[in-house]
Amino acid sequence: MYAISLGDDGAELRPLEPWQAEEFLAHLDRGRAFITRYIPFGSQVTDLDTARETLRRYAGMRAADTSHHHGIWQDGKLVGGVLALEFDAAAGTCEVGCWLEPAATGRGLVTRAMRHLVDWAVDERGIHRVEWVAASGNEASIAVARRLGMHRDGVRREAHLHQGVRHDLEVWSLLAPEWRAARARTAHHDH
C-alpha cells in the first residue's frame, strides 16, 4: 500500500504485515542460518501458521506502540528488515535492530532503512535515546551502529546465551541532539 524508497537501486522500506506470511517464511527459509547466527529472530517461524502468528504478534505490538517492525524489499523481494523495540514514547527511549538474508548484505540496505526509522523515532515520536545492542562477534551489526554515528556505551559480558555460546553484548546509543546535529552537517555538505 505504501513504501519508502531507500535509493535508486529498487530498495524499499515497507510495513511488514500478517498477510505477507508466505513471503516472510520464504525469506526466513532463505536466510535462516545466517540470520540466526547471533539472534534467535525468526527461528520459531517454521511454517505458514507460525509465520502468520509471528506477524500477528508484531502487529499487536505495533498497535500497543511497544515495537515496530518494517520489511526491506529489494526489487520486489523481501530481504530483511529493521525494527524499533522496547519502544517507550513516554520515557523517550527505544532499542533498534535489524535482520538481513545473506544475498542482500553489503549494499547499505540496513543503514539506509535505519536512517528512516531513527528519523521517525526522533522527529515524529520524540524519542531521545536510541539504543543498539549487538553481540561483539556480530561485526556487520556493529558496523551499522558506527555508520549511524552511535557511541559505544559499554559491554555486557557474556550476557546473551545463544546456541550454547555466551556472547558479550555491546551497547551502542545515540541521542536525539547528536542525531539532529549529524543530519544538519550532512545536509550542509550536500549543498
Disulfide bonds with the S-S distance in Angstrom:
none
